[in-house]
Amino acid sequence: SQFRLQQLPSYNGVTWLDQVLMGKEDITNTSEGFRRKVTLSLQQRQQYLVQNELAEFRGETFVPHKKMLSQLRQSELLQKVRILEGKLVLKYSPVTDHQRQVSGTYQQSITLASGKYAVLTKSHELRWFPGVRLWNRPRVN
């Protein structure tokens, strides 16, 4: 993760801790000291997710809601979009999952916990496109 472990329990987006909670990451082969820190962070993350109605406890068992990861991704994205809309004075226009081609002027790339996004502008719109590989352009002096 690009974030420190201490930042992850209350982060408003998908984190490495969520991957561990969902069984997609394994911490059994880590050092005992780090595993202790991660275990504490996982407990804090579970509490955060329950408080934000993204998961629940059934007895002692932590149960994430079906759309927890997509809701966290969307929340993180919208938080960043609000900042960029004000900065660029443009309105956000989402790119749908099935859209394979987009057009616009590349502004910058943004790395969020959920991945890397290209920020494109077109007319009076701000668009994000996940997973775009950005090639380094030769620098002109």
CORMORA-V409187 format. One record per residue. N is the residue number from 1. RES is the residue in three letters. OMEGA is omega in whole degrees, 0 to 359 (NA if undefined). Layout:
n & res & omega
N & RES & OMEGA
N & RES & OMEGA
This chain:
n & res & omega
1 & SER & 177
2 & GLN & 181
3 & PHE & 176
4 & ARG & 182
5 & LEU & 181
6 & GLN & 181
7 & GLN & 189
8 & LEU & 184
9 & PRO & 183
10 & SER & 181
11 & TYR & 181
12 & ASN & 181
13 & GLY & 179
14 & VAL & 181
15 & THR & 175
16 & TRP & 178
17 & LEU & 178
18 & ASP & 178
19 & GLN & 177
20 & VAL & 180
21 & LEU & 181
22 & MET & 178
23 & GLY & 181
24 & LYS & 176
25 & GLU & 183
26 & ASP & 179
27 & ILE & 184
28 & THR & 182
29 & ASN & 179
30 & THR & 180
31 & SER & 183
32 & GLU & 180
33 & GLY & 179
34 & PHE & 180
35 & ARG & 177
36 & ARG & 179
37 & LYS & 179
38 & VAL & 180
39 & THR & 177
40 & LEU & 179
41 & SER & 178
42 & LEU & 177
43 & GLN & 178
44 & GLN & 179
45 & ARG & 178
46 & GLN & 179
47 & GLN & 178
48 & TYR & 181
49 & LEU & 178
50 & VAL & 180
51 & GLN & 181
52 & ASN & 175
53 & GLU & 177
54 & LEU & 181
55 & ALA & 178
56 & GLU & 172
57 & PHE & 172
58 & ARG & 189
59 & GLY & 179
60 & GLU & 186
61 & THR & 176
62 & PHE & 182
63 & VAL & 177
64 & PRO & 176
65 & HIS & 184
66 & LYS & 186
67 & LYS & 183
68 & MET & 183
69 & LEU & 180
70 & SER & 178
71 & GLN & 177
72 & LEU & 178
73 & ARG & 181
74 & GLN & 180
75 & SER & 179
76 & GLU & 181
77 & LEU & 181
78 & LEU & 177
79 & GLN & 180
80 & LYS & 179
81 & VAL & 180
82 & ARG & 179
83 & ILE & 182
84 & LEU & 178
85 & GLU & 179
86 & GLY & 182
87 & LYS & 183
88 & LEU & 182
89 & VAL & 179
90 & LEU & 178
91 & LYS & 181
92 & TYR & 175
93 & SER & 186
94 & PRO & 172
95 & VAL & 182
96 & THR & 182
97 & ASP & 183
98 & HIS & 180
99 & GLN & 181
100 & ARG & 180
101 & GLN & 174
102 & VAL & 176
103 & SER & 181
104 & GLY & 179
105 & THR & 179
106 & TYR & 178
107 & GLN & 182
108 & GLN & 171
109 & SER & 180
110 & ILE & 177
111 & THR & 175
112 & LEU & 178
113 & ALA & 182
114 & SER & 178
115 & GLY & 182
116 & LYS & 182
117 & TYR & 171
118 & ALA & 177
119 & VAL & 181
120 & LEU & 173
121 & THR & 179
122 & LYS & 181
123 & SER & 181
124 & HIS & 183
125 & GLU & 173
126 & LEU & 182
127 & ARG & 176
128 & TRP & 176
129 & PHE & 182
130 & PRO & 172
131 & GLY & 180
132 & VAL & 174
133 & ARG & 182
134 & LEU & 181
135 & TRP & 177
136 & ASN & 177
137 & ARG & 178
138 & PRO & 180
139 & ARG & 179
140 & VAL & 179
141 & ASN & NA
